[in-house]
Amino acid sequence: MEVGLRLARPGITANALNSAMQQVLVERGFARYSGEAMGRGTGHGTGMDPEEELPWIGPGNTTVLQEDMV
């Protein structure tokens, strides 16, 4: 979470942010226990329906984060 908060800035892509967060989880031994560490994706939009909001912070999402995205 700390890595994600530090790196989540305008200009980073969703997949680059995901990769950085996933790498920390793997390095700390969570790959066996965490879907996020196994590559499922580390985050999503926030709001009324978090399972459908974009941009997903996950592999394959090339969305460039913009100012004022939450």
C-alpha positions as CSV (number, residue, x, y, z in Angstrom):
1,M,0.0,0.0,0.0
2,E,2.8,2.4,0.9
3,V,4.5,1.9,-2.4
4,G,1.3,2.4,-4.3
5,L,0.5,5.6,-2.5
6,R,4.0,6.9,-3.1
7,L,3.9,6.1,-6.8
8,A,0.3,6.9,-7.7
9,R,0.8,10.2,-9.5
10,P,-0.3,11.7,-12.8
11,G,1.7,10.2,-15.6
12,I,2.2,6.7,-14.3
13,T,0.3,3.9,-16.1
14,A,-2.1,1.7,-14.2
15,N,0.0,-1.4,-15.1
16,A,3.3,0.2,-14.0
17,L,1.7,1.1,-10.7
18,N,0.4,-2.5,-10.4
19,S,3.8,-4.0,-11.2
20,A,5.6,-2.0,-8.5
21,M,3.0,-3.0,-5.9
22,Q,3.0,-6.6,-7.0
23,Q,6.8,-6.8,-6.8
24,V,6.8,-5.7,-3.1
25,L,4.2,-8.4,-2.3
26,V,6.2,-11.1,-4.0
27,E,9.5,-9.9,-2.4
28,R,7.9,-10.1,1.0
29,G,6.7,-13.6,0.6
30,F,3.0,-13.1,-0.1
31,A,2.9,-14.8,-3.5
32,R,1.5,-18.0,-1.9
33,Y,-1.3,-16.2,-0.1
34,S,-2.3,-13.2,-2.1
35,G,-4.3,-13.0,-5.3
36,E,-2.7,-9.6,-5.9
37,A,0.8,-11.0,-5.6
38,M,-0.2,-13.8,-8.0
39,G,-1.1,-11.2,-10.7
40,R,-4.8,-10.6,-10.2
41,G,-4.3,-6.8,-9.9
42,T,-3.7,-4.6,-6.9
43,G,-6.5,-2.0,-7.0
44,H,-9.6,-0.5,-8.6
45,G,-11.4,2.8,-8.7
46,T,-13.3,4.0,-5.6
47,G,-16.9,5.0,-5.5
48,M,-20.4,3.5,-5.4
49,D,-19.5,0.2,-7.2
50,P,-15.8,-0.6,-6.7
51,E,-16.0,-3.8,-8.6
52,E,-16.8,-2.0,-11.9
53,E,-15.1,1.3,-11.7
54,L,-12.1,2.2,-13.8
55,P,-9.2,2.5,-14.0
56,W,-8.3,-0.9,-12.6
57,I,-4.8,-0.9,-11.2
58,G,-3.8,-4.2,-12.8
59,P,-1.8,-6.0,-15.4
60,G,-2.5,-5.0,-19.0
61,N,-4.2,-1.6,-18.2
62,T,-2.2,1.1,-20.0
63,T,-4.4,3.9,-18.7
64,V,-2.2,6.9,-17.8
65,L,-3.3,8.2,-14.5
66,Q,-4.4,11.9,-14.7
67,E,-4.7,14.6,-12.0
68,D,-8.0,14.3,-10.0
69,M,-8.4,10.6,-10.6
70,V,-9.2,9.0,-7.2
